[in-house]
Amino acid sequence: MEKMEFIISSEQQSERMDKVLSTVNEEWSRSQVQQWIKDGLVIVNGQPVKGNYKCKLNDQVTVSIPAPEPLDVLPEEMDLDIYYEDSDVLVVNKPRGMVVHPAPGHLSGTLVNGLMAHCTDLSGINGILRPGIVHRIDKDTSGLLMVAKNDMAHESLVDQLVNKTVVRKYKALVHGVIPHDKGTIDAPIGRDKHDRQSMTVTDENSKEAVTHFQVLERFNNYTFVECRLETGRTHQIRVHMKYIGFPLVGDPKYGPKKTINLDGQALHAGLLGFVHPRSKEYLEFEAPLPTIFKELLQKL
């Protein structure tokens, strides 16, 4: 059982313990930490506490993190849209509405289930729930993903992401008419302390986030843009475009209440470029907009 220790800061004092713990690590859910507290795995100044315990400045907190229960992730035959494949890497065009990898309580129907049926050789670096997965796109975002088929390829592709040499361009439709033709949004992103399920631009517990955008076409009240990611934070384009006042059309989390109903945001990962881990050749792939996105642009 892994242990984690930390001291309550001035920002955390007077907050409930279960709320504080759910912001310490983005992988921990509120219900999960509440169960740990019930099980006596959270100790404050040497004593177990309840979930509604109000934190005090300089409280010493020790969390005993139980080992995750083993989960069965099974292969599922799927009609995957594969753009490239060799013995090291695979590039797949993920449809809207598909989750990239399984999570507790959601173990089937994901891209990983389909990949496991398609090929048996996926890198093991990210464990049983995320074999081969180097980067993710949101459930309702369509587009290209690179997948590692062995650990050498995985490490190479992650290094390229860290060094910001992977080319990732997205097409998006946003609310409002952007007056300038291009711009760069350089604003750190972290978890929203008022809503753990959302990300926001913040200086607290955040990471650097940079998005470059270019206007492709303007409509009445909408703008069609291309966004190039320099970093890859959770919900980065959705958070950044909202931050500058042009939220994505159809976005249920960050968009306005009155938006076009698309069952998800109008966002497509259309272009992906990287250096092949073995041959060192630069590879680039482009996937067309999904039909629902194209039809929306034609209507506008």
PyMOL commands that set and color helices and strands:
alter all, ss='L'
color gray80, all
select helices_A, chain A and resi 17-24+30-38+111-118+151-162+236-243+291-299
alter helices_A, ss='H'
color red, helices_A
select strands_A, chain A and resi 2-7+42-44+47-48+60-65+81-85+89-94+142-148+167-175+182-186+189-192+195-201+206-207+210-219+222-229+267-275+282-286
alter strands_A, ss='S'
color yellow, strands_A
deselect
rebuild
show_as cartoon
